């Protein structure tokens, strides 16, 4: 795995609160190796978005804004993570 993907995996698992660490970290573990350049850019953008916003989208408290909709967000919304880590 290249350096960029390793750094993204690390960032995904160190989000700031436990639930997002688990969700984003496990998602990255399972999907980042196969992401295209466009998908990596989308994932980086999600990682740069405040945790509480992304978490609200994931749990369904808020709709995903159109400017954040895309294939990676779709996969993240459908992702089933292990809450025990």
N, C-alpha and C positions, 0 to 999 in steps of 0.2 A: 504494500500500500504506500502511496506517495505521501510526502510530508504534509501537503495541504489537507488531505483526507484524515491523516492522523490528528492534526491540530483541530479539525472540525469535530472529530469524535470526542476529543478531550473537552472542547468547549460545550458540546452537547450534554456531557455528563456532569458538568459543573455549572449549572444554570443559576442556582441561588436558593431554590427551595426544593425539598426532597421529591415532590411529585414530578416536577419538571426535569429534575436530574434523571429520574427513572424513565419517564416517557421519552424524552429526547435522546438520552443516552442509549437506551435499548433500541430505539428506532435507528439511530446512527450505526450501532453495532450490526444490525441486520441489513441495512440498506445502502450505506454509504459507499461500499466497495463497488457497487454496480451503477452508481449515479453518473450521468452524463455531465458535461460542463454546464449546461443550462440548469440541470437539476441541482448541481452543487451551488450555483449562484442563488437559486431559490432557497435552498437550505441555509446558506449563509445569511440571507436576508431575514429568514425566520429566527435565526439565532441572534440577530441584532435587534429584534423586536422585544419590547419588555415582556418578561415572563408572564405577568398576569393577563396581558392581552391574549397571548397565544394559548394560555391555559383556559381562558374563558371560551375560546373558539373550540378547543379540543373537547371540553366537557359539555358544550352546547349551550352555555349561558349567553353567548353572543354569536351572531352570524359572522362568518369570515368576510371581511371587506373584499370587494372585487379585486382590488389591487394586490391582495395577498393570495387570491385563488390560483391554483395551479396543480400540476400533477403531484408534487411533493406534499403539498398541503392536503390533497385528497388522500394520499397514502397515510399521512400522519393521522388524519381523522378516522381512518379505518383501522389503524394499528391497534393491536391488543397487546398491551405490555403486561409484564408480571409485577404486580404491586409489591411483592416481597423482594424484588430485585434479583 
